[in-house]
Amino acid sequence: STCRAQRYKYAGVVNRFACRCGNQIQDSASRRLPVTDCTATCAGDDLQLCGGSSQKMEIFEASIGACGGDLNATDGILYSPDFPGPYQNNQNCTWNIQVGSANVVRISSELLDLSTDDSLAVVEERSSQTVVTVVNGTVTEYTSVSGNVSVQFRAGSRGAQQTPGFILRYEGVAHCGAIAVVDEVTSVSPSHGGNFAIGQQVTISCKNGQNVTVECQGNEQFN
């Protein structure tokens, strides 16, 4: 958080207690070390690791652990506030994800361990309604119908949390467009009225009583 507050791109920890900030990495294969060389516990928290001895530094992107932000890359990762440390109580964080009109957003959880007093949700504007999907132990993946969604995290009021928090991965996925309920089509399921991502299946009900299931293919066409 110290490097992020000073608008540095990278943060590094070394020798159990030292913190380094910077905007460039002197990266080369000869300078890289295995992660097993960075197992020194932090002086202030023996449950966390702070690099290794003899100037062996573990480097992170400083954006990790930010409370909200605007994300415009076609893929990325969201971390709970102050990750990998505990997040504080009574925080309201919103991440706005935009991957362009040619894509929809697919979000999946890689770590999800929150207090029962917290809430994590994906919010999407669909036509004239706002759809809120709660991410929990049952719902671990979400695919939008447009290229714009928000992720909202509300930390509860039970004091500093000791749960690990969350890691969400998002990516922009091409789509086949929408299927309109017109002419011989009486209904479409899922019935969100938006775009269907590659790999998604859609069931179309017709006036003649037939049901047809199609899938959005890699060429951005329904089979």
C-alpha positions as CSV (number, residue, x, y, z in Angstrom):
1,S,0.0,0.0,0.0
2,T,2.9,2.4,0.6
3,C,4.2,2.1,-3.0
4,R,0.7,2.3,-4.4
5,A,-0.1,5.5,-2.4
6,Q,3.1,7.0,-4.0
7,R,1.9,5.9,-7.5
8,Y,4.7,3.5,-8.1
9,K,4.1,0.5,-10.4
10,Y,6.0,-2.1,-8.5
11,A,6.6,-3.0,-4.8
12,G,9.2,-5.3,-3.5
13,V,9.9,-6.9,-0.1
14,V,13.3,-8.1,1.1
15,N,15.1,-9.2,4.3
16,R,11.9,-9.6,6.3
17,F,11.3,-5.9,6.9
18,A,12.5,-3.8,4.0
19,C,10.2,-2.4,1.3
20,R,11.3,-1.1,-2.1
21,C,9.2,0.9,-4.7
22,G,9.9,1.5,-8.4
23,N,8.6,1.8,-11.9
24,Q,11.0,-0.6,-13.7
25,I,12.3,-4.1,-13.1
26,Q,15.9,-5.0,-14.1
27,D,14.6,-8.3,-15.4
28,S,16.8,-11.0,-16.9
29,A,16.8,-14.8,-16.7
30,S,20.1,-14.7,-14.8
31,R,18.6,-12.5,-12.1
32,R,15.4,-14.5,-11.5
33,L,15.3,-16.8,-8.5
34,P,12.9,-19.6,-7.6
35,V,10.1,-18.7,-5.3
36,T,11.5,-21.0,-2.7
37,D,14.3,-18.5,-2.1
38,C,11.8,-16.0,-0.8
39,T,10.5,-17.7,2.4
40,A,11.6,-15.2,5.1
41,T,8.7,-14.3,7.3
42,C,7.8,-10.7,7.8
43,A,9.1,-9.0,10.9
44,G,5.7,-7.5,11.6
45,D,3.6,-10.5,10.7
46,D,5.0,-14.0,10.8
47,L,2.0,-15.3,8.8
48,Q,3.3,-13.4,5.7
49,L,6.4,-13.8,3.6
50,C,8.8,-10.8,3.0
51,G,11.3,-11.9,0.4
52,G,14.5,-13.7,1.3
53,S,17.8,-13.1,2.8
54,S,20.9,-11.5,1.1
55,Q,18.8,-9.0,-0.9
56,K,16.6,-11.6,-2.5
57,M,13.5,-9.6,-3.3
58,E,10.0,-10.6,-4.0
59,I,8.2,-8.2,-6.4
60,F,4.5,-7.4,-6.8
61,E,2.5,-5.0,-9.0
62,A,1.6,-2.2,-6.7
63,S,-2.0,-2.2,-7.9
64,I,-2.5,-5.5,-6.0
65,G,-4.7,-4.8,-3.0
66,A,-6.2,-1.5,-4.3
67,C,-9.7,-0.7,-3.2
68,G,-11.4,-0.3,-6.6
69,G,-10.3,1.2,-9.9
70,D,-10.9,1.4,-13.6
71,L,-9.7,-1.7,-15.6
72,N,-9.4,-1.3,-19.3
73,A,-7.2,-4.2,-20.3
74,T,-8.7,-7.2,-22.0
75,D,-7.8,-9.4,-19.1
76,G,-6.6,-9.0,-15.5
77,I,-6.9,-10.0,-11.9
78,L,-8.8,-8.3,-9.0
79,Y,-7.6,-8.8,-5.4
80,S,-9.3,-8.0,-2.2
81,P,-8.2,-4.7,-0.5
82,D,-4.7,-4.8,1.0
83,F,-4.1,-8.4,-0.4
84,P,-2.3,-10.5,0.6
85,G,-2.8,-9.0,4.1
86,P,-6.2,-8.7,5.9
87,Y,-8.7,-6.2,4.5
88,Q,-10.1,-3.6,6.9
89,N,-13.7,-3.3,7.9
90,N,-16.3,-0.9,6.5
91,Q,-14.7,-0.6,3.1
92,N,-16.7,0.0,-0.1
93,C,-14.7,-0.8,-3.2
94,T,-15.8,-0.7,-6.9
95,W,-13.9,-1.9,-9.9
96,N,-15.2,-0.9,-13.3
97,I,-14.2,-3.3,-16.1
98,Q,-14.3,-2.4,-19.8
99,V,-13.2,-4.8,-22.5
100,G,-14.7,-3.2,-25.6
101,S,-18.0,-3.7,-27.5
102,A,-16.5,-6.7,-29.4
103,N,-16.3,-8.7,-26.2
104,V,-18.2,-9.7,-23.1
105,V,-16.7,-10.1,-19.7
106,R,-16.1,-13.5,-18.1
107,I,-15.2,-13.5,-14.4
108,S,-14.1,-16.5,-12.4
109,S,-13.0,-16.8,-8.7
110,E,-9.6,-18.3,-7.9
111,L,-9.8,-17.6,-4.2
112,L,-13.0,-16.8,-2.3
113,D,-12.8,-16.7,1.5
114,L,-14.9,-13.8,3.0
115,S,-16.6,-13.1,6.3
116,T,-20.3,-13.7,6.4
117,D,-20.6,-10.0,7.1
118,D,-19.1,-9.1,3.6
119,S,-20.6,-9.0,0.1
120,L,-19.1,-9.4,-3.3
121,A,-21.2,-8.8,-6.4
122,V,-21.0,-8.3,-10.2
123,V,-23.3,-5.4,-11.3
124,E,-24.3,-5.0,-14.9
125,E,-26.7,-2.6,-16.7
126,R,-29.0,-4.5,-19.0
127,S,-31.4,-2.3,-21.1
128,S,-33.6,-0.7,-18.4
129,Q,-32.6,-2.9,-15.5
130,T,-29.6,-3.4,-13.2
131,V,-28.6,-7.0,-12.7
132,V,-26.7,-7.8,-9.5
133,T,-25.1,-11.3,-9.2
134,V,-23.7,-12.2,-5.8
135,V,-20.4,-14.1,-6.0
136,N,-20.2,-16.8,-3.3
137,G,-19.4,-20.4,-2.9
138,T,-22.2,-21.4,-5.3
139,V,-21.7,-18.8,-8.0
140,T,-18.0,-18.8,-8.9
141,E,-18.2,-17.7,-12.5
142,Y,-20.1,-15.0,-14.3
143,T,-20.3,-14.1,-18.0
144,S,-21.8,-10.7,-18.9
145,V,-23.8,-9.8,-21.9
146,S,-21.8,-6.6,-22.7
147,G,-18.3,-5.3,-22.4
148,N,-18.9,-3.3,-19.3
149,V,-19.5,-4.5,-15.7
150,S,-18.6,-3.5,-12.2
151,V,-17.4,-5.6,-9.3
152,Q,-18.5,-4.2,-5.9
153,F,-17.1,-5.3,-2.6
154,R,-18.5,-4.3,0.8
155,A,-16.5,-5.2,3.9
156,G,-18.6,-5.7,7.0
157,S,-18.2,-4.0,10.4
158,R,-16.7,-6.8,12.4
159,G,-13.2,-5.3,12.7
160,A,-10.2,-6.1,10.6
161,Q,-10.8,-9.4,8.8
162,Q,-8.5,-12.3,9.1
163,T,-9.9,-14.3,6.2
164,P,-7.7,-14.5,3.1
165,G,-10.1,-12.4,0.9
166,F,-10.6,-13.0,-2.8
167,I,-8.9,-13.2,-6.1
168,L,-11.0,-12.8,-9.3
169,R,-9.7,-13.2,-12.8
170,Y,-11.5,-11.5,-15.7
171,E,-11.1,-11.7,-19.4
172,G,-12.7,-10.3,-22.5
173,V,-14.4,-13.0,-24.6
174,A,-15.6,-12.6,-28.2
175,H,-19.3,-13.2,-28.7
176,C,-21.9,-14.1,-31.4
177,G,-24.3,-11.3,-30.7
178,A,-27.8,-11.7,-29.4
179,I,-30.8,-13.8,-30.6
180,A,-34.0,-11.7,-31.1
181,V,-37.4,-13.0,-30.1
182,V,-39.1,-12.3,-33.4
183,D,-41.0,-14.1,-36.2
184,E,-41.0,-17.8,-35.5
185,V,-39.0,-17.5,-32.3
186,T,-41.1,-17.4,-29.1
187,S,-38.4,-17.4,-26.5
188,V,-34.7,-17.7,-25.9
189,S,-32.9,-19.2,-22.8
190,P,-31.0,-17.7,-21.2
191,S,-33.3,-14.7,-21.7
192,H,-31.1,-11.8,-20.9
193,G,-31.5,-10.2,-24.3
194,G,-27.8,-9.5,-24.7
195,N,-24.7,-11.1,-26.3
196,F,-23.7,-14.7,-26.0
197,A,-20.0,-15.5,-25.4
198,I,-18.0,-18.1,-27.3
199,G,-18.8,-21.5,-25.7
200,Q,-22.2,-20.5,-24.4
201,Q,-25.2,-22.6,-25.4
202,V,-28.6,-21.1,-26.1
203,T,-32.0,-22.8,-26.3
204,I,-34.5,-21.4,-28.8
205,S,-38.2,-22.2,-28.6
206,C,-40.2,-21.9,-31.8
207,K,-43.9,-21.4,-32.6
208,N,-44.1,-24.9,-34.1
209,G,-43.2,-26.4,-30.7
210,Q,-39.7,-27.3,-31.5
211,N,-36.7,-26.5,-29.2
212,V,-33.3,-26.0,-30.8
213,T,-30.0,-25.7,-28.9
214,V,-27.2,-23.8,-30.5
215,E,-23.7,-22.9,-29.4
216,C,-21.6,-19.8,-30.0
217,Q,-18.5,-21.0,-31.9
218,G,-15.0,-19.8,-32.1
219,N,-15.7,-18.1,-35.4
220,E,-18.3,-15.9,-33.6
221,Q,-21.2,-17.7,-35.3
222,F,-23.9,-20.0,-33.9
223,N,-23.7,-23.5,-35.1
